[in-house]
Amino acid sequence: MTNELEALSAHYFQTAWVVRDLDAAEEWFGRVMGVPAWARFDVVLGEESRYRGRPADSAMRLSLGYAGEVQVELIESLRGPSIYTEFLERKGPGLHHVAFAVPDFDATVARLRGQGLPELSSGVLSGGSVKFAYFDCEEAGASVIEILGFDAATTEAMAQMKAAAYAARIG
């Protein structure tokens, strides 16, 4: 497993926190970590997503911004059981996962499954333009990792968001 996780390091993309109050979290991360702007998204996980092996039925609000080179994601659960509500119940708000945007999502996910990592949640968003899979690495002394697969348009949108954040910081 170590080699697989080491191979992911080149694709480190995001650090994510689960929060109870998205407005307050945006303000704090903006002030303390220098995230200049946020993009908000409401996300519903349903038939195209799984949570602990079953169809997902949850919703959350996400805020995405950039602190330097790294995307910051803030997640506020809105309804239904999810890996985020589990985390809040067990630990309270805090650092939840790191994410890797990989060029070959399916192969990466298959390798991690083959290494025996427990898959917590997976699915597709935005009509298939974003694929995601969360893996539990707690047994190895780590946290949750998320594997992301973006189509070309989403990859470009993320690059534009990052460029706009950079421009806001220096402007």
N, C-alpha and C positions, 0 to 999 in steps of 0.2 A: 504494500500500500504506500510506503514511503516514496517510492519512485513515481507512482501515479500522482501523488499530491505535489511532489517537487515539479513534475511536468506542468502542473496547473499554474505554478507561480508566474509564468510569463503572461498569463491571461488574467491576472488579478484586476478586478474592475470596480468593486463596490464593497463598502462596509455599511451594514444595516442595523438600525436600532428599532426595537418595538417600543412604542410610546403610548401613553394614555391620552395625551392632549397634543394634537398635531400643531395647533397654533403656537402653543408655548414652546414646543420642541423646535419648530422652525426659528422662532425668535432666538432661543438659546444657541442653537447651532450656527445661526448667522452671526451672532455677537461673539461667541467664544471660538468657533472654528473657522470663521470668515467665509461661510457659504453666502454668496451675494444674492442669489435668487433661487426660487423654488418653482418646480412644475408639479402640479397636483393631479392625481388620477384616482378615480374611484374604480375599484376592481372587484368583480364578482367571480368567484370560482364555482363552477357548476359541472355539468356533464363532461366537459373536456379536461377536467382536472381530477386528481386523486388526493386523498388525505388518508394516510395510514392504510392504503390499499382499498379504500372505499371511495365512491363518488364524493367529491367535495361539495359543500353547500355553505359557503361563507362569503363575506364581503369585507373589504378593508379600503381605507383611504391611504394613498401613498404620496409622499413628497420626495422628489428627486432634485438634488443639487450637487454642486461640485466644491470640494475642499481641495484645492490644488489639482492634482492629476486623478484623484479618486472620487468616484461618485458616492455621495451620501444618500442613503435611503432611510426615510422615516416611515414607520408603518403603524397605523392606528386601526385596530380591529373594530369593525362595525357590528357584525353579527355572525353567528354560527361558530362551531368548533373548528379550530385550525392550529397550525403550529405556532401561531402568534398568541392565541388565547392560552394554549398550553404553557407557553413561556411566561406570560403574565401571571398565570396562576402559580407557577412553581417558583419564579424568581423576581417577579415585578418587572417594571420597565428596565430596559438596558440593551447592551450590545447583543444582537441576536445571531448574525451570520456575516460571513464574507462571501462574495460572489466572484465567479470567474466567467467571463464571456469568451467562449471557446469557438474555434472555427469549425469543429466537427462535433456538434452536440450529441448526436446519437452514439458515435463511437466512444466519446468520453463517458457518457452515462453508462454505456454497456461495460466499460472497463471498471468503473467504480462499483457497479453492481457485482461484477465478477470478483472484485476484491472483498466482497462481503459487507460492504457498507450498507447499513439500513437506510432505505429510502423512506423519507417522511411524507413528502408531498411532491407532486409533479403535475405538469399539464401544459396547455398552450393558452396564449392570450392574443388579443387583437387579430382574430381570424387566422392565427398560425404564424404571425410575424415574430412572436416571442415564444420560445420554449423554455421551460424551467424545470429543474429537479433539485430538491433539497435532500441532503444526506447527513445523517447523524454521525459525527466523529467523536462523540463524547468518550467512547471506550478507549480512544487513542489519546485522551487528555486534551482534545481540541473541542471546538464548538460545532455548529452546523455550517456546512458549506452549501452554496447554491451554484448550480451549473446553469448558465444561460446560453441560449442559442438565438441569435438575432438574424432576421433577413437583412438584405442590403439597405432597405429604406430605414429600418430601425437603427442599424449601425450608423447611418448617416445622420439621423436625427439626434442620436446620442453625441456624436462628434460636434454637431452644431450647438447643442446645449452646453457642452464643455467649452467650446470656443467663446460662447456668449458669457459664460461665467468668468473666463479668463479676462475678457475685455472689460467686464464690470469691475474686476479687481484692480486693473491697472488704469482704468479710465477715471 
